[in-house]
Amino acid sequence: MIKAIVTDIEGTTSSISFVKDVLFPYARTHIPEFVRQHQDEPEIQSLLQDVRDSVAMQLTLDQTIAQLITWIDEDKKVTPLKALQGLIWEEGYQLGAFVGHIYPDVVENLRAWKASGIDLYVYSSGSVHAQKLLFGHTEQGDLTPLFSGYFDTRIGAKQDPGAYSHIADQIGNSPTNILFLSDIKSELDAARSAGFQTLWLVRDGLIEPQAEHRQVKDFNQMGDLNG
């Protein structure tokens, strides 16, 4: 019986193009100015030190900014970068530079699952702060009240079965009662290895009946999860 659903964001609840073509370029453009303006704030100082610790070098401020931009260009899932991106995106949302993209089929099903008593969670490589910003500033309004919790790379890499075990522990449910939704096979493999049930979102392309995880085009195709 499904008691909790953990969902990925990019390619699952939200368009990949929104992240790739809107959020990432915005962060890349604004990160030098943002870091220079806020470099004396304790939170930013700590994140900049995390960047230096990650490369085991004492970088200057300009070198640290250059390293962050390199990570963006290489699409690295580095925790201090994700945290800084989240802070920059917060400014963007507040300025009205963009709104979070969520597929319409996602919203209606999340609400139905929540109403039926299923607990909802998010697990994404983006920071928890960035996750809350996206779901809090959508065309459909603030969706954050639907979720009971959020997880990012601080709990572990998404290809690591151990991360899903930690999530199950924090949720307080048996892995067999948790459904993980993603568009990435390696993440689904890791979740299944930890005992999770899985569904593979294939929003573009063709459904493969023989795929290792059941594939669906969108949330509407999932049917009655406990039927």
C-alpha positions as semicolon CSV with decimal commas, in nm:
position;residue;x (nm);y (nm);z (nm)
1;M;0,000;0,000;0,000
2;I;0,135;0,343;-0,096
3;K;0,155;0,564;0,211
4;A;0,405;0,820;0,079
5;I;0,519;0,949;-0,258
6;V;0,864;1,098;-0,317
7;T;0,895;1,289;-0,644
8;D;1,182;1,423;-0,848
9;I;1,136;1,768;-1,003
10;E;1,318;1,817;-1,333
11;G;1,148;1,616;-1,609
12;T;0,896;1,475;-1,362
13;T;0,688;1,754;-1,209
14;S;0,848;2,037;-1,405
15;S;0,978;2,099;-1,753
16;I;1,347;2,033;-1,806
17;S;1,357;2,344;-2,025
18;F;1,242;2,564;-1,735
19;V;1,543;2,456;-1,532
20;K;1,791;2,448;-1,820
21;D;1,673;2,752;-2,015
22;V;1,542;2,981;-1,739
23;L;1,679;2,903;-1,393
24;F;2,037;2,800;-1,478
25;P;2,109;3,094;-1,714
26;Y;1,960;3,338;-1,461
27;A;2,188;3,206;-1,187
28;R;2,491;3,208;-1,416
29;T;2,430;3,569;-1,514
30;H;2,368;3,695;-1,163
31;I;2,608;3,488;-0,949
32;P;2,912;3,723;-0,979
33;E;2,714;4,029;-0,872
34;F;2,526;3,837;-0,601
35;V;2,840;3,693;-0,443
36;R;3,019;4,029;-0,445
37;Q;2,720;4,208;-0,292
38;H;2,665;3,951;-0,016
39;Q;3,020;3,821;0,047
40;D;3,034;3,964;0,400
41;E;2,717;3,790;0,517
42;P;2,785;3,484;0,738
43;E;2,574;3,246;0,527
44;I;2,752;3,347;0,205
45;Q;3,094;3,337;0,371
46;S;3,023;2,981;0,483
47;L;2,912;2,875;0,133
48;L;3,218;3,034;-0,028
49;Q;3,440;2,846;0,217
50;D;3,256;2,526;0,122
51;V;3,350;2,596;-0,241
52;R;3,716;2,633;-0,145
53;D;3,701;2,319;0,068
54;S;3,550;2,127;-0,224
55;V;3,848;2,202;-0,446
56;A;4,100;2,195;-0,156
57;M;4,241;2,534;-0,260
58;Q;4,251;2,881;-0,110
59;L;4,081;3,066;-0,391
60;T;4,043;3,441;-0,423
61;L;3,690;3,578;-0,451
62;D;3,721;3,606;-0,830
63;Q;3,857;3,251;-0,852
64;T;3,571;3,125;-0,634
65;I;3,317;3,292;-0,861
66;A;3,492;3,141;-1,163
67;Q;3,474;2,797;-1,000
68;L;3,100;2,838;-0,940
69;I;3,043;2,934;-1,303
70;T;3,249;2,634;-1,417
71;W;3,031;2,406;-1,206
72;I;2,718;2,560;-1,359
73;D;2,854;2,504;-1,710
74;E;2,941;2,143;-1,620
75;D;2,602;2,089;-1,449
76;K;2,774;1,975;-1,131
77;K;2,556;1,874;-0,835
78;V;2,770;2,055;-0,577
79;T;2,593;2,149;-0,255
80;P;2,732;2,506;-0,205
81;L;2,655;2,589;-0,568
82;K;2,299;2,460;-0,532
83;A;2,256;2,668;-0,216
84;L;2,380;2,985;-0,386
85;Q;2,162;2,921;-0,691
86;G;1,862;2,891;-0,459
87;L;1,934;3,229;-0,303
88;I;1,973;3,392;-0,645
89;W;1,652;3,233;-0,771
90;E;1,472;3,364;-0,462
91;E;1,556;3,716;-0,574
92;G;1,437;3,631;-0,926
93;Y;1,102;3,499;-0,803
94;Q;1,055;3,803;-0,579
95;L;1,134;4,037;-0,869
96;G;0,887;3,854;-1,093
97;A;1,160;3,752;-1,338
98;F;0,990;3,411;-1,375
99;V;0,739;3,175;-1,212
100;G;0,790;2,807;-1,135
101;H;0,676;2,571;-1,407
102;I;0,463;2,276;-1,295
103;Y;0,275;2,046;-1,535
104;P;-0,105;2,077;-1,493
105;D;-0,144;1,699;-1,451
106;V;0,095;1,717;-1,157
107;V;-0,106;1,972;-0,963
108;E;-0,440;1,794;-0,983
109;N;-0,291;1,457;-0,888
110;L;-0,083;1,592;-0,601
111;R;-0,396;1,747;-0,456
112;A;-0,592;1,424;-0,499
113;W;-0,318;1,212;-0,339
114;K;-0,286;1,454;-0,049
115;A;-0,663;1,448;0,003
116;S;-0,658;1,066;0,006
117;G;-0,408;1,064;0,295
118;I;-0,084;0,998;0,104
119;D;0,211;1,202;0,232
120;L;0,406;1,386;-0,038
121;Y;0,778;1,462;-0,047
122;V;1,030;1,609;-0,291
123;Y;1,380;1,474;-0,360
124;S;1,589;1,677;-0,604
125;S;1,952;1,764;-0,665
126;G;1,847;2,128;-0,631
127;S;1,862;2,265;-0,277
128;V;1,561;2,235;-0,048
129;H;1,541;2,615;-0,059
130;A;1,522;2,610;-0,439
131;Q;1,258;2,335;-0,428
132;K;1,036;2,539;-0,198
133;L;1,079;2,846;-0,416
134;L;0,973;2,659;-0,730
135;F;0,663;2,505;-0,573
136;G;0,586;2,826;-0,386
137;H;0,578;3,048;-0,697
138;T;0,385;2,860;-0,967
139;E;0,116;2,970;-1,209
140;Q;-0,119;2,753;-1,002
141;G;-0,026;2,935;-0,680
142;D;0,166;2,822;-0,372
143;L;0,184;2,441;-0,372
144;T;0,418;2,402;-0,074
145;P;0,132;2,315;0,169
146;L;0,089;1,989;-0,025
147;F;0,430;1,859;0,082
148;S;0,533;1,708;0,414
149;G;0,907;1,741;0,351
150;Y;1,192;1,803;0,109
151;F;1,526;1,630;0,047
152;D;1,834;1,733;-0,151
153;T;2,190;1,605;-0,199
154;R;2,269;1,658;0,170
155;I;2,091;1,328;0,236
156;G;2,296;1,155;-0,035
157;A;2,341;1,126;-0,411
158;K;2,031;1,032;-0,608
159;Q;2,208;0,728;-0,757
160;D;2,295;0,596;-0,410
161;P;2,049;0,343;-0,260
162;G;2,161;0,458;0,084
163;A;2,007;0,799;0,025
164;Y;1,665;0,641;-0,022
165;S;1,709;0,434;0,292
166;H;1,780;0,755;0,483
167;I;1,470;0,915;0,331
168;A;1,255;0,621;0,437
169;D;1,394;0,648;0,789
170;Q;1,315;1,019;0,805
171;I;0,968;0,971;0,659
172;G;0,902;0,694;0,906
173;N;0,754;0,451;0,654
174;S;0,869;0,116;0,525
175;P;1,040;0,155;0,183
176;T;0,785;-0,088;0,037
177;N;0,512;0,167;0,116
178;I;0,692;0,453;-0,059
179;L;0,663;0,532;-0,431
180;F;0,945;0,720;-0,604
181;L;0,875;0,914;-0,924
182;S;1,155;1,014;-1,163
183;D;1,252;1,042;-1,528
184;I;1,602;0,902;-1,465
185;K;1,659;0,525;-1,472
186;S;1,967;0,528;-1,248
187;E;1,771;0,709;-0,976
188;L;1,485;0,462;-1,006
189;D;1,733;0,173;-0,988
190;A;1,877;0,313;-0,666
191;A;1,533;0,366;-0,513
192;R;1,425;0,012;-0,603
193;S;1,746;-0,126;-0,452
194;A;1,643;0,042;-0,127
195;G;1,302;-0,126;-0,146
196;F;1,098;0,161;-0,289
197;Q;0,824;0,117;-0,546
198;T;0,900;0,313;-0,866
199;L;0,738;0,480;-1,164
200;W;0,932;0,614;-1,464
201;L;0,804;0,939;-1,617
202;V;0,853;0,950;-1,993
203;R;0,701;1,282;-2,093
204;D;0,882;1,283;-2,427
205;G;0,942;0,975;-2,639
206;L;0,770;0,639;-2,651
207;I;0,665;0,409;-2,369
208;E;0,871;0,087;-2,355
209;P;0,648;-0,198;-2,229
210;Q;0,956;-0,405;-2,136
211;A;1,132;-0,128;-1,941
212;E;1,274;-0,225;-1,602
213;H;1,041;0,022;-1,431
214;R;0,679;0,083;-1,526
215;Q;0,666;0,386;-1,754
216;V;0,393;0,650;-1,777
217;K;0,360;0,964;-1,987
218;D;0,226;1,180;-1,706
219;F;0,070;1,167;-1,362
220;N;-0,276;1,100;-1,509
221;Q;-0,160;0,760;-1,635
222;M;-0,067;0,635;-1,290
223;G;-0,424;0,536;-1,209
224;D;-0,539;0,436;-0,861
225;L;-0,212;0,380;-0,679
226;N;-0,374;0,160;-0,418
227;G;-0,641;0,009;-0,641
